[in-house]
Amino acid sequence: MNEPRPYAPLEAHEIELDQDDEFYWRQCHPGYLDGGVPSVQMFCESTGDNGKISGARSTKASAQLAYEERLSRGGQTAGSWGVTVSEIAEAGTRAVDDSAGDDALPTGHTYIDYRHLEMKPSLRAVRSRLHEAALSRPRQWPTA
């Protein structure tokens, strides 16, 4: 299997997350639920993502705030699930806070970086690991 390419350089306003126990909150579209459980699609790219999978970081936004902001912006979500920075690194990628670059972004906007993953097997493996990590704990918001 080919090794991933090096990470793309960060822009001046971007910061790579480095606190292993910090959470990245990912919203799951209701259409990605299978029997109430998120499918791996939760970690797939959407049109316009360009290898940057949007979420929020827990030191700037709670799971509740991330959920509420998604809804207030017209998005759909079945809830907030979390993966830690260490789980993201173990999956083979990184989380980057880019919230300082655009006031229109949600609070604590952070992305998981897929830009270095050019081979489909590598991308699938990373998504699968992130999915497993997210499902290893309950949905973080709403909690019931």
N, C-alpha and C positions, 0 to 999 in steps of 0.2 A: 504494500500500500504506500502511496506517495505521502511524503511529509507535507503538512500544511505550509503555505507560504508564510513569510514573516508578517506580523501585524502591520497594517497601514499606520503611518505616523498620525499622532493625535493632533488636532487643531489646537490653537493657543488657549481656547476656552474649555477644552475637554480635560477631564481628570479620570484616570483609571482607578477604579475602586480597589482598595487593598486591605480592608478590614474583613478578614475571613468570615466572621460571623454576621456581617451585615446582610440584610435581605434585599433582593431584587424582586419587586412585585410585578407579576405578569397577569394581565387580564385575559380571560378566556371567553371568546365569543360563544353565545348559547348554542350555535350550530355545531360547535366542536365538542359538545358533550355527548357521551354514549352511556346511557343509563345513569346520568348525573355525574359521570366521571370524565374529566377532560381527556381528549385524544391527543396524540403527539402533534396534531395540527396546531395546538396552542403555541408551539415553538417554531412554526413555519413562518416564512416571510410572507408579507402582504405586498400588494402592488405599491411601489414607491418606497419600500423599506431600504433598498439598496444595500442589503447586508447588515443593516442596523435594526435589531428587533427591539421595539420600544417597550419600556416599562418605567418603573420609578424605584428610587432607592429608599430604604427604610429610615435612614438618618435624616431625610428631608420630608418624607411623606409616609403616613401610616397606610396600611392596607385599605382601611376605610376611605381615606382621602383619595387614594389612587382610584378606587372603585367609583367614588362619587364624581371625581373630575372626569372620568371616562364617560359617565352617563350625562353629565352637564354639557359635554362637548358634542353630544349627539351620537356617541358610540354605544354599542351594545356590549354587555358583559354579564357573564354568569357568576362572576366573582374574581377575587384576587387570590392567586396562589403564589407561593414564595419559594425561591431557591437562594442559597447563600452564595456569597462571593467565592468561597472555597469550592462549593459544588460546581460553580461555573468554570472555575479554573481546572478542576478535575475532569470536566467534560471536554476540555480542550480549547477554551476560549476565554474571553475577558468581558467585564462589564465596565462601561464608560459613562460618566456623568457629563452630559453636554448641555445641562440646563442653563448655564451662564451665557450661552450663545444666542438665545432667542427668548424674549419675554413672553412670547405666545405659547411656549411649551408648557405642559403640565408641571406642577410642583415636583422638583427632584427628578426631572426626566433623565432617564438613563437608558442606554441600549446595550444589548448583548451583541458583540461583534462577530459576524459571520464572514466578513470580507476576505479573510485569509483562507477560507475553506473553498477551494476551487473544484474539488472532486466530490461528486454526489455521495459516494460512500462515507467520506469524512463528514460531510454536512449531516447526513442521516444519523451517523453515530453520535454526533454532538447533540442533535435534537432529542434523540432517544435518551441519552444520559440526563439531559435537563428535565425531560418529561418524567423520568423515574424519580429524580430528586424532588420535583414538585409534588408528586403523588405520595411521597414518603411521609407527608404530614397533611393534616386536613386543610381545606380551604380556609384562608385567613380572614376573608370578609366577603359576604356576610357570614357570620359564624354559625348560624342556624339554618 
